[in-house]
């Protein structure tokens, strides 16, 4: 497939990962209405040290994939997921789909800044990772105006080990079920080069017909009823 370049030639020929990646790419592309599909490169890692070296930092045990702004995906080889992380080997397809979804989201947003909760939440929905959180009995600590605390990288990184992924996933799922995936995609197309909360919230009001504070409150009420 011309949209994907596998950077490990030996791994590509040995493990047939090119065909596997192509199939995942096609599934992800089916969720986006893009006439011009993004190109991406994938570098598979067979060790944590190789993954860390490529990213230029020491990664946490749960980290197995990363997408850079130049559309390069670093990901642990599927045969090594369980050996070097807290994931199982069977999670590989979903996680690669998640990383690919980030590239599609970036293309849909014309490289503008998408709030982290929306970027991560939509990627998890596209990748089929929602069930992991909907079936979890783990309690959530939800801050007042939680989207404003999960919008930037700095705020996200401070909360990444405190339930940020679960909240982002379930709130985005809530919005998709209430307003459709097309409305979420429309919101992403209205993002700006530099994230500015008042402008983003104006887009939410225009597209969904409700202030984001009301949507957050609706989500919290719904979550408490379910639990």
Backbone as CSV, one residue per row, in Angstrom:
resi,resn,N_x,N_y,N_z,CA_x,CA_y,CA_z,C_x,C_y,C_z
1,UNK,0.844,-1.190,0.000,0.000,0.000,0.000,0.879,1.239,0.000
2,UNK,0.631,2.172,-0.882,1.501,3.329,-1.037,1.444,4.272,0.161
3,UNK,0.393,4.175,0.998,0.268,5.077,2.141,1.117,4.648,3.328
4,UNK,1.625,3.428,3.334,2.382,2.908,4.470,3.790,2.511,4.035
5,UNK,4.771,2.943,4.833,6.153,2.518,4.631,6.625,1.827,5.909
6,UNK,7.033,0.567,5.791,7.592,-0.162,6.928,9.095,0.083,6.932
7,UNK,9.605,0.634,8.029,11.009,1.030,8.077,11.949,-0.123,8.372
8,UNK,11.432,-1.247,8.926,12.281,-2.403,9.208,12.155,-3.413,8.059
9,UNK,13.052,-3.379,7.114,12.938,-4.268,5.955,12.981,-5.744,6.337
10,UNK,13.865,-6.115,7.266,13.980,-7.522,7.666,12.732,-7.987,8.404
11,UNK,12.215,-7.149,9.291,11.006,-7.507,10.028,9.821,-7.601,9.096
12,UNK,9.755,-6.689,8.138,8.634,-6.681,7.208,8.558,-7.995,6.439
13,UNK,9.674,-8.455,5.910,9.668,-9.672,5.098,9.503,-10.922,5.956
14,UNK,10.003,-10.883,7.195,9.968,-12.068,8.047,8.590,-12.299,8.662
15,UNK,7.959,-11.240,9.109,6.745,-11.395,9.906,5.461,-10.992,9.182
16,UNK,5.565,-10.635,7.907,4.375,-10.306,7.133,3.604,-9.139,7.754
17,UNK,4.304,-8.242,8.399,3.644,-7.142,9.083,3.084,-6.100,8.117
18,UNK,3.627,-6.049,6.908,3.131,-5.071,5.938,1.659,-5.325,5.630
19,UNK,1.294,-6.586,5.369,-0.103,-6.915,5.061,-0.996,-6.671,6.271
20,UNK,-0.490,-6.958,7.459,-1.262,-6.740,8.682,-1.517,-5.239,8.883
21,UNK,-0.485,-4.446,8.657,-0.631,-2.994,8.796,-1.582,-2.426,7.747
22,UNK,-1.515,-2.956,6.540,-2.407,-2.490,5.476,-3.874,-2.743,5.825
23,UNK,-4.158,-3.910,6.396,-5.534,-4.244,6.766,-6.038,-3.309,7.869
24,UNK,-5.183,-3.002,8.831,-5.558,-2.093,9.916,-5.764,-0.688,9.361
25,UNK,-4.880,-0.270,8.468,-4.997,1.051,7.832,-6.346,1.182,7.128
26,UNK,-6.744,0.169,6.402,-8.015,0.205,5.670,-9.201,0.346,6.615
27,UNK,-9.151,-0.348,7.749,-10.242,-0.254,8.716,-10.324,1.146,9.314
28,UNK,-9.184,1.715,9.647,-9.162,3.064,10.209,-9.649,4.077,9.176
29,UNK,-9.179,3.941,7.943,-9.568,4.871,6.885,-11.072,4.876,6.662
30,UNK,-11.722,3.737,6.903,-13.158,3.626,6.697,-13.978,4.501,7.624
31,UNK,-13.382,4.942,8.731,-14.105,5.799,9.678,-13.996,7.282,9.324
32,UNK,-13.084,7.611,8.423,-12.858,9.006,8.055,-13.271,9.236,6.606
33,UNK,-13.911,10.357,6.371,-14.340,10.691,5.011,-13.313,11.627,4.383
34,UNK,-12.155,11.046,4.087,-11.054,11.824,3.523,-10.778,11.368,2.100
35,UNK,-10.741,12.310,1.186,-10.417,11.962,-0.199,-8.916,11.789,-0.383
36,UNK,-8.136,12.461,0.460,-6.677,12.395,0.395,-6.171,11.705,1.659
37,UNK,-5.855,10.424,1.551,-5.428,9.661,2.725,-3.992,10.006,3.109
38,UNK,-3.696,10.036,4.399,-2.337,10.384,4.833,-1.339,9.265,4.574
39,UNK,-0.093,9.636,4.383,1.004,8.673,4.315,1.620,8.541,5.704
40,UNK,2.149,7.374,6.004,2.753,7.167,7.309,3.852,6.122,7.227
41,UNK,4.792,6.206,8.170,5.851,5.198,8.269,5.751,4.534,9.631
42,UNK,6.145,3.263,9.689,6.052,2.495,10.929,7.402,1.867,11.231
43,UNK,7.872,2.080,12.455,9.117,1.467,12.921,8.775,0.520,14.067
44,UNK,9.022,-0.767,13.860,8.737,-1.780,14.872,9.958,-1.980,15.770
45,UNK,9.704,-2.113,17.063,10.786,-2.289,18.035,10.640,-3.635,18.742
46,UNK,11.755,-4.309,18.909,11.745,-5.613,19.579,12.280,-5.527,21.009
47,UNK,12.524,-4.301,21.489,12.985,-4.126,22.870,12.537,-2.764,23.381
48,UNK,12.440,-2.640,24.694,12.089,-1.368,25.321,13.183,-0.343,25.094
49,UNK,14.421,-0.777,25.128,15.537,0.159,24.945,15.525,0.768,23.549
50,UNK,15.207,-0.019,22.542,15.119,0.501,21.176,13.985,1.526,21.059
51,UNK,12.846,1.221,21.683,11.700,2.122,21.689,12.064,3.442,22.371
52,UNK,12.702,3.348,23.529,13.110,4.541,24.267,14.100,5.390,23.472
53,UNK,15.050,4.730,22.844,16.069,5.451,22.081,15.437,6.221,20.922
54,UNK,14.495,5.605,20.256,13.848,6.262,19.125,13.037,7.472,19.567
55,UNK,12.388,7.361,20.760,11.570,8.466,21.262,12.395,9.508,22.014
56,UNK,13.625,9.140,22.368,14.498,10.082,23.058,14.141,10.307,24.517
57,UNK,13.488,9.318,25.139,13.114,9.426,26.548,12.838,8.034,27.101
58,UNK,12.811,7.935,28.424,12.486,6.672,29.069,10.967,6.564,29.148
59,UNK,10.419,5.523,28.578,8.969,5.362,28.527,8.461,4.519,29.692
60,UNK,7.174,4.667,29.969,6.545,3.893,31.033,6.182,2.497,30.518
61,UNK,5.926,1.587,31.452,5.716,0.182,31.107,4.488,-0.022,30.222
62,UNK,3.491,0.846,30.323,2.277,0.691,29.519,2.414,1.285,28.125
63,UNK,3.449,2.070,27.898,3.624,2.719,26.598,4.190,1.733,25.579
64,UNK,3.470,1.539,24.493,3.933,0.624,23.440,3.834,1.245,22.055
65,UNK,3.238,2.428,21.954,3.108,3.071,20.659,3.215,4.572,20.788
66,UNK,3.683,5.214,19.741,3.817,6.668,19.744,3.756,7.183,18.306
67,UNK,3.064,8.294,18.130,2.958,8.915,16.805,3.575,10.299,16.848
68,UNK,4.448,10.589,15.914,5.080,11.902,15.847,4.361,12.773,14.829
69,UNK,4.653,14.062,14.874,3.968,15.001,13.988,4.327,14.782,12.526
70,UNK,5.422,14.071,12.246,5.798,13.801,10.853,5.229,12.455,10.373
71,UNK,4.180,11.982,11.066,3.453,10.767,10.663,4.277,9.488,10.771
72,UNK,5.196,9.478,11.713,5.965,8.259,11.981,5.406,7.592,13.232
73,UNK,5.150,6.303,13.129,4.666,5.525,14.262,5.795,4.638,14.773
74,UNK,6.117,4.773,16.051,7.011,3.838,16.736,6.131,2.906,17.536
75,UNK,6.330,1.602,17.403,5.478,0.654,18.104,6.257,-0.624,18.409
76,UNK,5.952,-1.193,19.575,6.585,-2.458,19.947,6.062,-3.561,19.033
77,UNK,6.956,-4.405,18.571,6.584,-5.534,17.724,5.552,-6.402,18.458
78,UNK,4.520,-6.896,17.758,3.454,-7.655,18.430,3.936,-8.862,19.221
79,UNK,5.022,-9.475,18.790,5.525,-10.636,19.510,6.164,-10.273,20.850
80,UNK,6.395,-8.974,21.080,7.110,-8.547,22.276,6.243,-7.731,23.230
81,UNK,4.981,-7.509,22.887,4.097,-6.717,23.741,4.105,-7.208,25.187
82,UNK,3.796,-8.460,25.371,3.677,-9.012,26.719,5.029,-9.105,27.417
83,UNK,6.102,-9.170,26.655,7.429,-9.334,27.235,7.985,-8.030,27.796
84,UNK,7.631,-6.901,27.185,8.252,-5.635,27.586,7.239,-4.598,28.065
85,UNK,5.960,-4.987,28.223,4.954,-4.009,28.636,3.869,-4.671,29.483
86,UNK,2.890,-3.881,29.871,1.755,-4.393,30.638,0.623,-4.856,29.729
87,UNK,0.851,-4.848,28.419,-0.160,-5.269,27.442,0.020,-6.742,27.067
88,UNK,-1.026,-7.295,26.460,-0.942,-8.642,25.900,-0.658,-8.538,24.411
89,UNK,-0.119,-9.599,23.838,0.177,-9.593,22.407,-1.076,-9.361,21.564
90,UNK,-2.232,-9.784,22.072,-3.473,-9.668,21.308,-3.944,-8.226,21.152
91,UNK,-3.358,-7.299,21.910,-3.769,-5.892,21.832,-3.073,-5.129,20.703
92,UNK,-2.162,-5.785,20.011,-1.360,-5.078,19.007,-2.211,-4.371,17.960
93,UNK,-3.175,-5.075,17.367,-3.957,-4.486,16.275,-4.679,-3.221,16.722
94,UNK,-5.272,-3.248,17.897,-5.986,-2.075,18.389,-5.040,-0.906,18.634
95,UNK,-3.881,-1.198,19.170,-2.949,-0.113,19.483,-2.349,0.477,18.214
96,UNK,-2.059,-0.351,17.215,-1.584,0.197,15.949,-2.693,1.026,15.297
97,UNK,-3.941,0.557,15.375,-5.068,1.321,14.844,-5.203,2.653,15.572
98,UNK,-4.976,2.636,16.874,-5.035,3.861,17.682,-4.001,4.870,17.190
99,UNK,-2.780,4.416,16.977,-1.728,5.327,16.513,-2.026,5.832,15.104
100,UNK,-2.529,4.969,14.242,-2.901,5.407,12.901,-4.021,6.445,12.959
101,UNK,-4.973,6.239,13.873,-6.097,7.168,13.998,-5.610,8.579,14.326
102,UNK,-4.557,8.688,15.125,-4.008,10.012,15.427,-3.561,10.726,14.152
103,UNK,-2.979,9.990,13.241,-2.512,10.586,11.983,-3.695,11.037,11.140
104,UNK,-4.748,10.224,11.106,-5.958,10.609,10.381,-6.616,11.838,11.017
105,UNK,-6.649,11.876,12.342,-7.227,13.022,13.049,-6.441,14.285,12.718
106,UNK,-5.124,14.171,12.711,-4.282,15.318,12.372,-4.556,15.805,10.949
107,UNK,-4.764,14.881,10.024,-5.084,15.247,8.654,-6.460,15.921,8.585
108,UNK,-7.440,15.370,9.292,-8.782,15.941,9.311,-8.765,17.351,9.897
109,UNK,-7.906,17.567,10.892,-7.805,18.875,11.542,-6.900,19.836,10.788
110,UNK,-6.370,19.407,9.661,-5.419,20.235,8.887,-4.230,20.650,9.748
111,UNK,-3.798,19.725,10.604,-2.648,19.915,11.491,-2.900,20.951,12.578
112,UNK,-4.155,21.347,12.785,-4.489,22.245,13.886,-4.485,21.483,15.213
113,UNK,-4.607,22.232,16.314,-4.513,21.634,17.641,-5.860,21.081,18.096
114,UNK,-5.940,19.780,18.218,-7.135,19.115,18.734,-6.913,18.869,20.226
115,UNK,-7.860,19.254,21.096,-7.682,18.998,22.535,-7.328,17.538,22.791
116,UNK,-6.442,17.289,23.722,-5.955,15.934,23.951,-7.073,14.963,24.277
117,UNK,-8.051,15.386,25.088,-9.129,14.459,25.453,-9.897,14.010,24.212
118,UNK,-10.089,14.924,23.254,-10.823,14.593,22.044,-9.973,13.737,21.108
119,UNK,-8.702,14.078,20.987,-7.786,13.325,20.134,-7.656,11.883,20.610
120,UNK,-7.396,11.730,21.910,-7.232,10.384,22.467,-8.563,9.632,22.515
121,UNK,-9.619,10.318,22.889,-10.917,9.668,22.976,-11.400,9.142,21.647
122,UNK,-11.240,9.948,20.593,-11.662,9.496,19.267,-10.779,8.359,18.772
123,UNK,-9.459,8.452,19.015,-8.551,7.378,18.599,-8.938,6.056,19.240
124,UNK,-9.338,6.088,20.508,-9.748,4.860,21.190,-11.046,4.316,20.617
125,UNK,-11.971,5.190,20.246,-13.214,4.750,19.622,-12.948,4.118,18.264
126,UNK,-12.145,4.760,17.454,-11.826,4.244,16.118,-11.111,2.902,16.217
127,UNK,-10.252,2.764,17.228,-9.440,1.550,17.376,-10.197,0.397,18.038
128,UNK,-11.411,0.639,18.507,-12.169,-0.428,19.159,-11.731,-0.712,20.579
129,UNK,-11.242,0.308,21.295,-10.742,0.123,22.654,-11.752,0.536,23.732
130,UNK,-12.964,0.886,23.324,-13.952,1.403,24.273,-14.358,0.365,25.309
131,UNK,-14.518,-0.874,24.890,-14.994,-1.924,25.795,-14.095,-2.083,27.012
132,UNK,-12.831,-1.830,26.831,-11.876,-1.937,27.940,-12.299,-1.043,29.105
133,UNK,-12.876,0.112,28.809,-13.254,1.057,29.849,-14.719,0.942,30.251
134,UNK,-15.585,0.593,29.310,-16.999,0.467,29.669,-17.232,-0.715,30.605
135,UNK,-16.382,-1.724,30.529,-16.525,-2.899,31.393,-15.672,-2.809,32.659
136,UNK,-14.945,-1.730,32.791,-14.087,-1.565,33.967,-14.893,-1.023,35.138
137,UNK,-14.691,-1.583,36.306,-15.348,-1.109,37.514,-14.531,-0.048,38.241
138,UNK,-13.414,0.318,37.653,-12.538,1.312,38.265,-13.255,2.661,38.352
139,UNK,-13.259,3.264,39.530,-13.907,4.561,39.728,-13.108,5.656,39.023
140,UNK,-13.809,6.689,38.594,-13.162,7.823,37.951,-13.172,9.016,38.891
141,UNK,-12.061,9.743,38.933,-12.027,11.023,39.635,-12.214,12.093,38.573
142,UNK,-13.394,12.689,38.537,-13.726,13.649,37.489,-13.711,15.053,38.071
143,UNK,-12.792,15.879,37.588,-12.708,17.254,38.044,-13.820,18.100,37.435
144,UNK,-14.185,19.159,38.131,-15.125,20.117,37.546,-14.475,20.735,36.306
145,UNK,-15.261,20.857,35.229,-14.755,21.336,33.942,-13.563,20.475,33.487
146,UNK,-13.777,19.167,33.491,-12.677,18.242,33.245,-12.060,18.374,31.857
147,UNK,-12.831,18.776,30.854,-12.231,18.897,29.519,-11.172,19.989,29.483
148,UNK,-11.380,21.028,30.288,-10.395,22.114,30.304,-9.100,21.667,30.962
149,UNK,-9.163,20.605,31.758,-7.963,20.080,32.425,-7.312,18.943,31.642
150,UNK,-7.911,18.578,30.514,-7.371,17.487,29.699,-7.151,17.935,28.256
151,UNK,-6.950,19.224,28.071,-6.874,19.767,26.713,-5.453,19.878,26.175
152,UNK,-4.510,20.303,27.008,-3.139,20.531,26.559,-2.234,19.381,26.964
153,UNK,-1.099,19.281,26.303,-0.159,18.202,26.638,0.300,18.288,28.083
154,UNK,0.576,19.490,28.558,1.048,19.629,29.939,0.008,19.105,30.925
155,UNK,-1.254,19.521,30.750,-2.305,19.064,31.649,-2.559,17.565,31.495
156,UNK,-2.527,17.084,30.258,-2.749,15.658,30.004,-1.677,14.819,30.687
157,UNK,-0.422,15.210,30.505,0.682,14.442,31.082,0.595,14.401,32.604
158,UNK,0.067,15.451,33.221,-0.066,15.463,34.678,-1.122,14.472,35.158
159,UNK,-2.078,14.126,34.272,-3.210,13.296,34.671,-3.235,11.938,33.963
160,UNK,-2.199,11.654,33.182,-2.217,10.450,32.360,-2.287,9.186,33.199
161,UNK,-1.744,9.222,34.403,-1.822,8.063,35.298,-2.971,8.180,36.295
162,UNK,-3.826,9.162,36.083,-4.939,9.378,36.997,-6.297,9.266,36.336
163,UNK,-6.372,8.433,35.293,-7.662,8.191,34.660,-7.964,9.028,33.437
164,UNK,-6.976,9.747,32.911,-7.212,10.622,31.761,-7.732,9.845,30.554
165,UNK,-7.141,8.685,30.281,-7.560,7.899,29.113,-9.003,7.417,29.267
166,UNK,-9.355,6.962,30.454,-10.717,6.448,30.669,-11.743,7.563,30.505
167,UNK,-11.498,8.712,31.106,-12.434,9.831,30.995,-12.559,10.286,29.542
168,UNK,-11.436,10.432,28.863,-11.453,10.868,27.464,-12.220,9.881,26.592
169,UNK,-11.972,8.602,26.813,-12.637,7.565,26.028,-14.141,7.570,26.254
170,UNK,-14.553,7.567,27.506,-15.975,7.459,27.813,-16.736,8.739,27.482
171,UNK,-16.114,9.907,27.654,-16.803,11.152,27.307,-16.963,11.274,25.794
172,UNK,-15.936,10.911,25.047,-16.045,10.946,23.587,-17.082,9.937,23.105
173,UNK,-17.110,8.765,23.721,-18.132,7.771,23.389,-19.529,8.317,23.659
174,UNK,-19.696,8.990,24.780,-20.962,9.623,25.149,-21.398,10.615,24.064
175,UNK,-20.467,11.435,23.583,-20.789,12.433,22.559,-21.139,11.775,21.224
176,UNK,-20.415,10.718,20.884,-20.701,10.012,19.628,-22.093,9.394,19.675
177,UNK,-22.432,8.776,20.793,-23.737,8.130,20.919,-24.876,9.148,20.940
178,UNK,-24.601,10.318,21.475,-25.633,11.356,21.600,-25.776,12.187,20.327
179,UNK,-24.657,12.419,19.625,-24.671,13.348,18.486,-24.170,12.756,17.171
180,UNK,-23.648,11.560,17.148,-23.083,10.845,15.990,-21.598,11.154,15.779
181,UNK,-20.938,10.222,15.150,-19.516,10.366,14.835,-19.285,11.516,13.868
182,UNK,-20.199,11.746,12.935,-20.041,12.841,11.973,-19.915,14.187,12.668
183,UNK,-20.645,14.390,13.756,-20.568,15.653,14.490,-19.207,15.812,15.170
184,UNK,-18.671,14.708,15.653,-17.332,14.750,16.251,-16.307,15.128,15.191
185,UNK,-16.433,14.525,14.025,-15.516,14.841,12.927,-15.645,16.316,12.528
186,UNK,-16.868,16.811,12.510,-17.086,18.226,12.171,-16.397,19.134,13.178
187,UNK,-16.496,18.783,14.464,-15.841,19.582,15.501,-14.335,19.636,15.284
188,UNK,-13.753,18.528,14.884,-12.308,18.486,14.656,-11.909,19.397,13.493
189,UNK,-12.747,19.493,12.483,-12.429,20.370,11.343,-12.493,21.849,11.721
190,UNK,-13.097,22.164,12.856,-13.229,23.561,13.287,-12.121,23.988,14.247
191,UNK,-11.164,23.126,14.505,-10.070,23.489,15.399,-9.165,24.518,14.749
192,UNK,-8.345,25.165,15.582,-7.459,26.236,15.117,-5.998,25.842,15.304
193,UNK,-5.125,26.591,14.662,-3.690,26.303,14.746,-3.234,26.290,16.197
194,UNK,-3.663,27.269,16.969,-3.339,27.349,18.393,-4.614,27.141,19.193
195,UNK,-4.599,26.152,20.085,-5.789,25.861,20.880,-6.116,27.028,21.794
196,UNK,-7.365,27.513,21.705,-7.856,28.578,22.576,-9.231,28.150,23.057
197,UNK,-9.340,27.867,24.346,-10.546,27.254,24.895,-11.844,27.974,24.532
198,UNK,-11.941,29.306,24.663,-13.213,29.969,24.317,-13.648,29.741,22.876
199,UNK,-12.706,29.740,21.934,-13.062,29.499,20.536,-13.523,28.061,20.326
200,UNK,-12.814,27.118,20.943,-13.202,25.721,20.821,-14.593,25.501,21.407
201,UNK,-14.855,26.107,22.535,-16.147,25.932,23.189,-17.277,26.582,22.388
202,UNK,-16.969,27.641,21.648,-17.960,28.224,20.742,-18.321,27.234,19.643
203,UNK,-17.326,26.514,19.139,-17.586,25.492,18.114,-18.446,24.370,18.671
204,UNK,-18.173,23.966,19.912,-18.987,22.930,20.560,-20.439,23.377,20.644
205,UNK,-20.662,24.617,21.039,-22.025,25.141,21.179,-22.735,25.174,19.829
206,UNK,-22.032,25.601,18.779,-22.652,25.672,17.446,-22.997,24.281,16.917
207,UNK,-22.108,23.327,17.119,-22.287,22.000,16.524,-23.239,21.128,17.340
208,UNK,-23.126,21.167,18.662,-23.922,20.298,19.518,-25.156,20.983,20.108
209,UNK,-25.192,22.319,20.019,-26.357,23.043,20.524,-26.418,23.172,22.025
210,UNK,-25.333,22.820,22.720,-25.267,22.932,24.175,-23.870,23.370,24.585
211,UNK,-23.743,24.147,25.650,-22.410,24.508,26.154,-21.671,23.261,26.619
212,UNK,-20.371,23.288,26.514,-19.592,22.113,26.898,-19.753,21.796,28.388
213,UNK,-19.985,22.832,29.209,-20.213,22.568,30.636,-21.450,21.698,30.838
214,UNK,-22.500,21.961,30.066,-23.725,21.155,30.185,-23.482,19.722,29.721
215,UNK,-22.705,19.573,28.669,-22.394,18.230,28.176,-21.571,17.454,29.203
216,UNK,-20.635,18.129,29.844,-19.848,17.486,30.900,-20.753,17.036,32.048
217,UNK,-21.676,17.909,32.446,-22.593,17.569,33.541,-23.505,16.410,33.161
218,UNK,-23.972,16.401,31.913,-24.808,15.292,31.435,-24.040,13.977,31.493
219,UNK,-22.778,14.025,31.098,-21.926,12.832,31.117,-21.728,12.324,32.540
220,UNK,-21.458,13.232,33.470,-21.244,12.843,34.861,-22.508,12.225,35.430
221,UNK,-23.648,12.834,35.161,-24.927,12.294,35.658,-25.189,10.909,35.092
222,UNK,-24.924,10.744,33.802,-25.127,9.451,33.149,-24.183,8.406,33.734
223,UNK,-22.928,8.780,33.957,-21.934,7.833,34.492,-22.311,7.387,35.898
224,UNK,-22.807,8.308,36.707,-23.181,7.959,38.079,-24.408,7.041,38.115
225,UNK,-25.299,7.220,37.156,-26.483,6.353,37.102,-26.101,4.935,36.699
226,UNK,-25.162,4.845,35.757,-24.724,3.525,35.289,-23.972,2.785,36.385
227,UNK,-23.119,3.480,37.088,-22.319,2.851,38.127,-23.155,2.539,39.364
